[in-house]
Amino acid sequence: MAPEIVPYVWKRFSSLIFVQDTHRKVLRASGVSREVEKIAKNFKEILAVLPDAQAKEMEKPNVRDWLNKLKDICYDINDDFDEYSTSFLKLQIVGAENPLFKKKITSSDLSKIHDRDEEKNILVSELLGEGEGASVILIVGMEEKGKTLVQFAYNNNEVINNFSKRIWVDILGSEDKCSVKNEVSEGKPISVGYDVFNETIKDHIKNEKCLLVLNDMRIEDYNKLGSLGTLKYGAPDGSKILITTSHEKLVAWRMIEHIIRSNELSEKENWSLFEKLALSERSTEERGRLENIGKQIVGKCQGSPLAIQVMGSLLRFKTSQEWDFMLDKEVWKREESKGYRMNKDELIKLWMAQGYLGLEPNIEMEILGQRYFNYLVSRSFLDIEKDDNDNIISCKIHGLMHDFAKFLKRKECITIEINDSVEEPFKNSSHDKVYHSMLMLKKRSSFSVSILDVERLRSLFISCEDNDYPLENDILPQLFGKLDRIRALKFDAFGDFIKEIPTEIGKLIQLRYLDLSGQNIKKLPETLCELYNLQSLDISWCEELKELPQAMERLINLRHLTNDNTDSLSYMPIGIGRLTHLRTLSEFIVSGAGNGTHGNKACNLESLKDLNRLRGKLVLRVLGNVKNVSEAEKMELKNKKILSGLGIIFDEDEEEQRINHDESLLKALQPPPNLEKLDIQSYRGSTFHSDWVMSLTRLRHLRLKFCINCKHLSPFGELHSLESLRISKISSVKRVDNKFWRTESDDRSSSSLSAILFPKLKYLQFSDMKEWEEWDYKIIREGEEKEYTTIMPCLASLEINFCRKLEALPDGLLQRTTLKKLQFYECPVLRQYFKKRMEEHWPQITQISTIKIDGQYVQGGPGH
C-alpha cells in the first residue's frame, strides 16, 4: 500500500500547504512553517527512493518493514489533515477557535497496454482510405485497449497529413457534457454542452475533410450527440468518424461500415505482455532460466490482462527463488464464492469517503469515480450484473483479482464472523494494522465492542443474518467512542437490528459515508449534524423515521441524501435548501405546514430553487399540500437540467376541489426537457394536457397511477423515445380509443398527427382499470380520405392485470410479429374470450412465444 498512499498524501500535503492561501496564513501564525518545509523536503526524498525500495521489498525484510512503517505514518498524516480540515470547517460553520496545525507529523498505476501491430495497420489503412461522404468505424473492446489503439492511429503522421482537421471527443458519462480536444484548443480538452458541440461539429465536418473520434460511446449517448447520419452523409469525401465502445449493442447500428474488435488476447499475446513487463530488463541467460516458470504463472492468470500486468510488474525485479515462491502461493487456490456484491453508486461513494477521488481539479468526484469504475470493468477487475435495459445494477471483484487483492491486502482488510464460539477474532493477528473490516453476525450472536479495538479502522460494515435480532442498547455508544478515524460505516441488516441512533454519533467527525437503510429508527439525533465531512447519508427504507434533524444545513459537504421509501417522514427541515452540493435527493416531502402541524420547521417547494446539481431521480411527494401554485413556479424545476427522472405524487384523498388545483399545479411544474423517466400518481385532474409533457423528447419510461378522474391523456404516442408505458387505476375509462390517446382534438389538425404513434414502445401495461370494457386499436386520421395510423410497431410485451370488464384484445395488435410476451391476470371476461379462441386454433397468436394467464403458462414458458 505504501507506493499508493505516499504520492497521494504528498499531493494532498502540497495542495493544502503551498496552494491554499488561507492555510499558509494559519501555518505562519502558529509558527510551524519551517517544520512544514522540512517535512516537504523529506517527502521529496522519500518519493525519489520509493521505486527502488518497492523493488527490494520481498528480498529484504528491513526494506519491507520500512515500507510498512512509511505506510502507517502516511495514514497518520492523512488523518491529521482530516482533523485539521474538520476544525477549519467547524470554524466556518459554528465559529470555533482558530485551528492551529499542532499535530505531530513524521516523516503507478499499471498503465502499460499491449499493442497489436495487426490492429494498428488495419485501422490506419481504414483511415487513409477514400470513399463517398464519411465512413464510420467502430472499435469494440475493453475501454483502455480500444482507446490506446485509436490514440496510436490519431497521432500517426500519415493520418495527420490525410485530414484537414482532427477532433477528439471524450464522452463524460452521466455528466451532460463532452470533452473536446482539437487544434483550436491547442491540444487541451475543453468541456462543452452537447447542444454547443452538435452545432459546431456540423460546421467543422461540413466544410473540411475531418477525422472525428468519439471515445467511450454508450447506447444512451447517441441521442445526446445528435444525428450521426447527418454528420456521415453531410461530410466531405474521405472523412472518418471513429467510435470506441465496450458496448456490443452498438455493433447493430446500420451506419457502421467497419468493425475492429480489440478484446481477448491470444496465448501468444498474453506471454508477450508478461515478457515485456517481467523480463525486458534481464539478461538473455536469466530470460531463458525464467521463461518456463513465467509461462506457468501466465497460465494461472486465466487470460486476464490485468492479472498478467499485476504479476509481470510484481516479478520484474524479483529473484528466481521469489518466482518459484509466487508460483506456489496460496493466492492461486480458488474458492467458489468470492467477494461482496454491491451497487455501483455505493462503491463510488465509498471511494469518495476514503479520499480516492477528491484531488483531480475541475472534475466532479462522481464523474471521476464513474471513469475509474468503467476502467476497472474494461480491465476485467470487476464482474458486473446488468438489468434488461443494459444498466449496471451490481458489481463485485472478479474471482482471480479478488484473490490477488485479498492476498496483497491481507493485513489491512479483515472479515470477522461472530458466533457463540468466537471470543477473540484478532488473536494472533496484527490488528493494529487493520484499516477495513466487515463484521458478520450469525443468528442470535452477541458481541463485545472490544472485538473492534482497532485504532486505525477507516471503514466498517456490520451485517446480521437475523432481521429480528436487536442490537443491545449500550453497543453503539461504546462503538462510536472507539471509531474516531472511521470514514465509512454501514449497517447491513433490516428490521429491529437498530432502533435508536445515540448522540455519540457526533464523535465520528471524519465520517463521510453513513448507511442506515432499513433500520427501524424513529428519529436522528441533532448531533448527526456535527458530522461536517459527511458526503453520503442513506436512510432509505427507514419506514419508522418521522423527522430529520433541524440543523441539516450544517452538513455543508453532503452530496447524497438517499431517502427512498421513508413514508413516515411528513416534512423536510428548512436547512435542506442550503445544501447546494446535493447531487442526490430521492424524495422531497411537501409539508402541511399551513395548518400549523410543523410550524416554522418545514420548508416548501421554493426551497429547492438553488439545488441545481440534483441528478438521478427526484420524487415530489404529497403535492396536495401545496397551497399556492406559485411555489412550484419559484422552485424553477426546469433549471435542474441533469435530472433524469421525476416522480410527481399528489394526495390520495378524493376531494372534488382538487381537480382544478392539481391541473394548475401540474402545468406550473415545468420540469427540464431531458427527463428520461416520469411517474405521476394520485393526480385528480381530468386531463394530462400540459405543454411541457410533449416537450420531453428523451422520455423513455412513463407511469400513470391512481388518476381516477382522467378520461383521456396527452398525445403520448408522439413521444418518439418512449419505450415503456404503465397505466393503472384510471378507473373512469370505459373505452381506449382515439379520444383516450388524445389523437383527436379541436386545437390539433389531422395533418399534425404523426404517421406512427409510439414508434419505440416495447412494453405496455394496464392495471386496475375497473370500468374498461373495449379497446379500439385503430387510430384514424380524418382528411380528404380516411387514413389509418400505425401504432406501436415495436411492441414486444403486453401485460394486463385486474381489468375485470375488458372483453377482448384487438387482433391487429396480437398479429404484431414483434409481440413476444402476453400476460394477463384477474381478467375473467378476457380469460373466457382467450380460452374460446385458443380452442379454435387461433392463428393470430402463433408468433407470441410466451402467453401467461392467471399465473399459468398456456404457451411457451419461463425460458422463452
N, C-alpha and C positions, 0 to 999 in steps of 0.2 A: 504493500500500500504506500510505502514511503515515496516511490517515484511519482505517484499521482498527487499525494497530499502536499508535498513540498512546493512544487510550482504553483499550485492553487493558493496556498497560504501566502506565498510571495506576491502573487498578483493582487490578492486582497490587501495585503500589507502596503504595497506600493500605492495602490489606489486610495486607500484610506489616509495614509500619512503624507504622500507627496502631491496628490492631485486635489483633494478637497480642502479648500482654504480654511473653513471653519475649524476643522480638526487640527490643522497646523497651528492655529492660534491657541487652541486648548493645550497642545503639547508645549508650546513656548511658555504659556502661563504656568504650567505645572513643573517646569524645569527639567524635563526629561528629553529634550531634543537631541543632546549629544549621545545619550544612551540609545536612542532610536537610530541615529546614524550608524552607531557601532553594530546594532542588530542587522541593519540593512547590508553592511559590509560582510558580516558573517553569512547572511543568506546567499549573497552572490558567490561567495567562496564554496558554500555547500552545493549550490546548483552546478558549479563547474566540475566538482568531483563526483557528483551523483551517478552519472552513467557508468563510470569505472567501478564504483562501489557495487552497483547493481550487478555488473558482470562477474564480480568476485563473491557474490552473496552466498552461493551454495558451497563453494570450496573453502571459504574462510569463515569459521564461526564468529571470530571477533568482528568481521565486517557485517555479518548478519545481525549481530547484537547491536552494533552501531546504528544500522538502518532501522531496527525496531525502536530503539530509543528516540531516534530522529522523528519517526512517525508519531510516537506518543507526544513528543514535545510540540510538534506541529499541530496536533489535535488540541493540545492545551492552549497554544497561541490562538488558534481559531476560536476556542471557547472564550478566551479573553476579549477578542474582537467583538464577539456577540454580546458579552456582558457590557462592554463599553458602549456599543451601538444602542443597546437596550436602555442604558442610562440616559443616553442622549435623546432617545425617543421619549422617555418619561419626562425629561426636561421640557420638550416641546409640547407635550400633552397636558401635564399636570403641574409643571413649574417646579420640578425638583432642583436640588443643588446642582451647580456646575459639576459635571463628571470630570474627574481627573484620571489620567492614564497611569494608574498606580500599580497595576498588576505586574507581577514579575513575569518577564518574558525571557526564555532561554533560546540560547541559540539552537516517450509518447506512443501517445496512442500509436497504434499499429495501423499505418495508413498505406503500406505498400500493396499495390494491387497488381496481380499478374496480367501482363498484356499479351494479347494473342495477335501475332503478325497477320494471320489469315483474315481475321475480322477487320483489322485496320485497313488492309489492302482492299477488301471488298467495299468498305464504307467510303474510302477515299475515291475509289473508282465510281461509285454511285454519285458522289457529289460532283465529280468532274464531268459526268455525262450530260448530254444535251437532250432537250425534248420540248414539247409544247407546254406553255404555262409552267407551273411549279410542280415538282414531284414531291410526294410526301413519303418519307422514310421513317419507319418505326423501329426503335431499338428496344427489345423486350428482355428483361432480365433483372438481376439483382442491382439495386439502385447505384451503388458505388462503382460497380464494374461498367454498367452502361454509361455512366457519366464520364468515367475515365476514358473509355473508348471514344466518346464524342469529343472530349477535350483534345485528344490527340488529333483527330481529324480537323477540328475547328482551327487549330493552330498550325496545321500543315501548310508549308509555303505554297504548294501548288493550289491548295484550296483557297488560301488568302488571295492569291493573284487571280483566281477564277471569278470572284464576286466583287461587285462594286461596294457592297455593304454587308456586314455581318452583324447580327443581333442575337444576343444570348438572353433568354428569359428563364429565370428560376421561378417555379410555381411555389407560393409561400403557404401551402397547406390551408388551414382554416382561416388565415387572415385574408381579407377580401382585397388583396393586392398582389402584384407580381413584381419581381426584382429584375430590372432590365439593365443589360450592360452592352454598350456599343462604343463606336468611335467618338460619338458625341459626348458621352460621359467620361471619356478619357480612360476607359478600362475599369472605372469604378462603378459597381452596381448602384442603380438608383431605384427607389421603391415608388411605384405609381399605382393608382387605381386602375382597375380593369377597363373602366369606361375611357380613361385617357389613353391607355395602351391600345385599345381597339381602334380608336380614331387615328392615332399617329402611325400605327403599324401599317394600316391600309395605304396611307400616303407614301410611306417608305417603300413598301414592297411593290407598289403600283408603278413607280417611276424608275426603279433601278433593279438590276439583277441582284438578287438578295439571297443570303443564307440565314434562315430564321431557325434558331434552336429553342424548342420548348422542353425544358428539363423537368423531369419528375411529374409527368402528366397523370391525372386521375380521371375517372369517368365524369365526376361532378364538375371538373374544370372546363369541360367542353363548352357549356353554355356561357360561362364567365368570359371565355376568350373570343366570343362572337363566332361567326361562321368561318370555319377553316376553308369551307368550299369557296367562299368569296375570295379569300387570300390565294387559294390554289389556282383558280381559273382567271383571276384578275392580275396575276403577276407576269412579268416578262419571261420569255422563254429561257429555260435553263436555271431558273430559281429553284431553291430547295427549302422544304420545311422538314426539319429533323426533330423527331419526338422521342424522348426516352421515357420509359414507364416500367413499373413492375406489375402492372395490371394486365392479365391475359385478355380481359374483355375488350380492350382497345383494338385487338387484332381484327375484330369483326367490322371495324369501320370501313365502309366501302371505298373511301377516297384514298386509302393507303395502298401504295403500289409496290413497296419493297419492305420486307420484314427481315431484320437480323436479330437472331436470338443469342443472348450472351448469358447463359445460365450455368449449367453444370460444367465443372472442369473434368477432363478425362483423367485417367490414371496417370498418364504421362505428364499432363499439366499439373496435377497435384504434386508429383515428385519435383517438377521443375520449380514450382513455387517454394516448396520446402527447402530445396537445394540452394536456391538463391538467398534465402534468409539465413540458413543454418551453416552452410558450407562455403559460401563465396569467398571468405577471407582466410580459408585454411589451405595448407599445402596440398599438393597432389597426393602425397603419401597418406595424410590424415583423411582426405576425402575418400580414398579407397578403403581405408580401415573402417570408416563410419557409415559407408553407404548402405550396407545390408541392414544394420540396426535402424538407420534412418527410414528405410522403406517400411520396416515393421511398424515404426511409430506412425508414419503417414497412413498405413492401413488401418490403424486403430482410430484415426481421426474420422473415419467413415465418410469421407468425401466433403467434410465441412471446411470451406475455405478459411473461415475464421479460426477454427481449431488448428488448422495447419499453420496459419500465421502465428498464433499464440505459441505453439510448440517450436516452430522454427526460430522465432526471436528468443525464446527462453533458452534454447540449447546452443545459441550462436557462439558463446564463449566458454561452454562447459567442456569438461574433460570426458574421455571415452567412458570412464567409470560412472560419471554422472549420467551419461546417455543410457548406460545399462540400468542404472538405478531408476531413471524415469520410465523405462520400458516396463519395469516390474512394479511400478507404483500402483497403489490401491485405487487411484483415480480412474483406472480403466475398468474396474469391476462395476458393472452396470446393475441398477435396480430397476424394477418395472415401473414403479411410481416415483415421479420426480417433480419437485418444485411446488410452489404455491401459485395457483392461478388467480389473477387479479384483473380488474378493469384497467384499460389503457390510461384513462384520465387519472385514475388513482395513482398509477405508477409515476406519471409525470409530476403529480403533486408531491409525491414522496421525494422525487429528485429535487424539486424546488425546496422542500423542507430541509434537505441536507446541504443546500447551498451549491448544488452542482450546476445550476442554470442561471445564476444571478450576475455573472461578471462580463457578459457579452453586451457591449454598448448598442443601443438603438434596436435591440431585438427583444420582443416580449418573451418572458420565460416559458410561457406555454407554447409559443411558436417554436422556440429553440428545442424544447422538450419533444415536440412532435417530430422535428427533424432527427433528433437522436434516436427516437423510437423507430422511425422509418429506416434509419441506418442499421439498427440492430436487427430488424426484421430482414432487411435485404442481405445481411451478412449471416443469416441463419442462427443468430444468437437467441432470438425469441421465437417461440412457437405460438401462432395466433389462431384464434377462432373467430369466424365471421358469421353474420346473420344472412338471411336471404337477400338483403339489399347490399351485400358486399361491405357492410360496416364491421369494423373490428370490435368485438364485444368483450374479449378477454385475451390474456396472454400469459405465458409462463416461459421460464428459461428452457431452451431446447435441452433434451436429455443429456447429451455429451457435454455441452457447455455448462450445464448445472453441475456436473461432476467436477469440471475444471474449477469453476468458481468456488464450489464448496471446499475443494482441496486447498486452493490458494488462500482462502479467507477463513480457514478452519478455526483460527484463534479469535477472529473478530466477530463472527456470527455464530449463534448457538440456538438450537431449538430444544425446549425442555418439555417433556411430557410429565404431568403431575398426576400421580395416583397415590393410593394409600401406602404403597411400598417405597415411594421416593421421599427421602428426607433431605439429602444433601446433593443436589444435582451438579453443583460446581466442585464437588470433592475431586481432588487430584487434577484440577484444571486451573489454568492461569486466568481466572475470571476477571481480573483487573484489566485485562486487555480486550474484553468483550464490548463491542460498540452497538450491536444489533441483536435483539433477542425475540423469539416467539415462545410464549408460554401457553401450552395446550393442556387444559383441564379436562380430565376424563370424568365420567359420570360420578356425581356426588363426591368429588375430591375436594379437599380443602388444602390451603397452603399458607405458609407464613411469609411475611414480607421479607424476612431475612434471606429467602431464596434469591431475591433480586438485589442483594447487596453488592451492586456493580457500579462503581463510582463513575465510569466513563460512558455509561449507556446513553445512546443517542436515539434509538428507536425501539419501541416495544409494542408487540401485538399480543393481546391476550384473547384466547378463544376458549369456548366451553361447549362440550358435547351436549350438555343437559340444559335445555331452554328454561326449565323450571328451577334451576339452581340459583339461589340468591347469594350474592357476594356478601360476606359479613361486613357490617357497618363500619368497623374500625380499619378495614383493609386499605381503602382508598386514601384516607387522611395520612396513614403511615407511608403508603407508597409514594404519594405526591411529595412528601418530605424528603425522599431519597433521590428523586429524579431531576436534580437541578440542572442537568445538561441535556435533558431529553428534547428532541426536535419533532418526533413523530410518535403519536400514541393512538392506538386503535383497539377498541373492544369489539371483537368479532363474535358476538353472541346476541341472541334475541330474547325477548320476554323479560323475566324478573331478575336477570343477572345483575343489573344496576338499576336501583330505583331513585337514588339521590346522588348528586354530584356535590361533594363537600366544598367549603370555601377555600380549603387548602389548594385547590387547583390554581389559584393565583400565584403560587410559588413556582410554577413551571414557566419561568419567564423566557426561556429560549424556545418554547413550543411554537412550531409552525403549522403542524398538521394534527387535527383532533377529530377522530371519527367516533361519534356516539350513536350511530344509526341503530335503530331497532330497540333502543333501551326504553324502559317504562318510567322515564323521568317526567316529573310534572313541571319543574322549573329549573332554570340555570342560575347559579349564584352570580351576584354582581361582580365578584372578584374575577370572574372569567374575563371581564373587560380590562383587566390589568395585563393580559397576555398581548402586549403591544406588537409582538413579532408574528402573531397568528396570521397565516395566509389562507388556510382551508379549514372550514368547520362544517362537518357533516352531521346533521340531526334528522336525516330522512327516516321515515317510519317510526319516529318518536311520537306515537299516536296519543300519548297522555300529556304531552308538553303543552302548557296553556299560555305561556308568555316567554318572551325573550328578555334579557337584561336591558334595563333602561339606558345604560351607558354604552351601548353598542358603538356609538360614534367614536369611541376611543380606539377601536380596533382598526387603526388607520392603514394597516397593511393587509387587511382582509381582502382576498381576491375571489374566494369561492364560498358562498353560503348555500349549501345544498339542503333544502328543507322540503323535499317531496313528501307528500302524504303525512303532513303534520296537521291532521284535521282538527285538532283541539285548539290550535292557535287561532285567536279571534282578532288579532290586530298586529301591526308592525310598529316597533318603537320609533319615535321621531328621528333619532340619530341615523337611521338607515340611509336617509337621503344624502348624508355627508360622506358615505363610504364610496368615494368616486373611483377607487381602484377595483371595485367589484366587476368580475367577469361573469360570475355565476350567481344568479338569484332565482332559485327554482320556482318559488311561489311568492306572490305579494298578496297579502290578505287585506282587503278594504274593511276598515273598522266601521261599526255602527256608532261612532263616537258622538254623532249628533244627538243621540238620546241620553248622553251622559254616562254611558256604560264604562268608558275608559278615560273620561275626562280629557286632559291635555297630554296624555301619554302616547296617543296614537297619531301616526302620520296618515296623510291622504295620498291620492294618486299623484298629485303635483310633486310629491317628494321624489318621484322617480326621474324628474326632469334632467338632472345632471348625471345620471348613471348611463352614459352613452357608450361605455365599454362592455355592456352586457352582451353575452353571446350564448349560443345554445338555445334552450327553450325557456321562456318566461310564461308563467301562468298567473293571470289576474283573477283572483278568487273573491266571491261574494260582491260582485259589482252592483248588486241590488242596493247596497248600502251607499252608493254614490248619490249624494243629494243634489249636486249641481253638475250638469254636463260639462261646464267649463273646466272642471277638474281634469277630465280626460283630455281636453284640448291643451291645457297647460302642462300636462305630462310630456308632450312632444314625443310621442312614441315613434313617429316617423324618423327621428334622428338617431334611433338605436339601430344603425344600419347593418350591424353584423349579427343581429338576432336571426336565428334560422328557424325558430319555432315559437308559436304564440298560442296560449290557451286562454280563452275568454269564458269565464264561468259566472253566470248570474245566480240569483237565488232560486231555490226550488219551490217557493210558495207560488200560489196561483192567483195573486191579486190582479183584478181586472185593470186597475190604473197603471199597471206596469207596462202595458202594451206600448204606449207612446214613449215612456221613459226608456225602455230597452232599445227601441228603434233609434231614438235620438242619440243614445249613448254609443250604440254600435257604429253609427255614422261618424261620431266625433273621434273615435279611437285612432284612425288613420295610421296603421302600422307601416313599417318600411316595406318597400316593394320586393325585397329579396327573400321574403319568407318562403320556406320550403314545407313547413307543416303548420296547419291551422286547426284548432279544436274549439268549437263553440258549443256550450252546454247551458241548459236551463234558460234559454232565451225565450222571452214571452211576446216578441213582436210577431206580426202576421206575415212578414216577408223578410228575406235576407237582402233585399235590394239596397246596395250601398256601392258607390262608385269605386271605393278603394278595393273592394273584393275582386273586381275584374282587372285591377292593376297588378295582381300577384302573378306575374308571368312565369315565375320559377316555382310556383306552388306544386308540390308532388303528392302531399298527403293531406286529406281533408276529412274531418269527422264532425258530424252534427248530431247532438244527442239531447233528448228531452226538450224539444222545442214544440210544445203542444199546440200552439196557435198557428203554426205555419201551414199554409195551404199550397204555396209554391216557393221555389228557390230562385236565387240569382242564376244567370245562364252559365253555370259551372262548366258546361260542355265546351265552352270556348277557352277554358284554361288549358292551353296546349301542353303543359308539362305535367298535368295531373295524372298520377299513377294509381292511387288508391283512394276510394271514397266509401266512407262508413256513415250510414244514416240510421238512426234509431230513435224510437219513442216520439216520432212525429205523428201523433195519434189522430189528427183530424183529416188526414189524407185518405180518400177512397180510391182515387184513380191516379196512376202515374202515366202522364202523357205530355203533350206539348206544353200545357199550362204548368204542370209540375216542374218541368225543366226550364220553364220561363223562356221558351223559344218563340213565343208569340207575345207581342207587347205593342201597345199603341205608340210608344215612342221609339220603336225599332222597326225599320223597314225590312222586308223579307230579303232584300239583297244584301243586308248586313249580316245575315246568318251564315255561319261557316258551313262549308260543304261537308265537313267531317266534324262531328261532335265527340268529345272525349277521345281524341286521337291516340293518346298514350295510356289510357286507363287499362290496368291489368287486373285490379282486384276491386270487386264491388260487393258490399254487404248491406243488407237491410235487416233490422231487428225491431221487434216490438211495435210494429205498425198495426195497431189494433183494428182499425177500420179499413185497411187496404184490401180491395177486392179485385181490382183489374189493373193489368199492365199493358199499355199500348206501346209497342216497341217502335212503331213507325213515326218518324218525325217528318212532317210535310212542310215544304216552303210554298207559300202561295205567290203566284206571279201570273204571267201570261199563260203558263202551263204549270200544273201541279208538279212538284219535283221532290222526290224523296231524298232525305239527308242520311248519309252514312253515320252510324252511331257505334261507338265502342269497337273499332276494328281490331284492337289488340287484347280484348278481354280474355284473361286466362283462368280466373277463379271467380265464382259467384256463390255467395253464401246468404241464405235467408233463414231467420230464426224468429219464432213466436209471432208469425204473421198468420193468424188462425183463420182469416177470412179470404185469403188470396186463393183464387180459383185455378189459375194456370200460369205457365210461363210462355212467353211468345216464341213461336217456332223459329222466327228469324234470328233470335238471339242464340237459341240452342244449336242452330246449324252452323254457328261460327266455328271454323276449323281451329281457331286459336284457343277455344274454350276447352280446358283440360280437367278442371275440377269443379264439381257442382255439389253443394251441400245444403240441406235444409233440415230444420229441427222444430218440432212442435208446430207444424203447419198441416193440420188434419185434412183440410179440403184439398190442398195441393198434393198431399200424400196419396189420397184416393185417385186423383187425376193421373198421377205418375204410375201408380200401380196398374191402372186400366190400360194406359198407353203402352207400358212395357210388356204387358201380356199380348199386345197386338204387334210385337216385334217392331217397335218404334224406330224407324230408320234415322230420324233426326239426331239421335243421341249416341250413335255408334262411335263417333270420333271422340267422345268425352271419356278420358281414361279412368277417372275416378268419380263415382257418384255415391254419396253417403246420405242416408235418410234416417233421422232419429237415432244417430249413433251407430248405425249398421251400414256396412258397405254392400251396395247392391250391384256395383260394377267396379272392377279394379280393387285396389287395396292400398295399405299404407305405403307400399314401395313405389307406387305409380306417381 
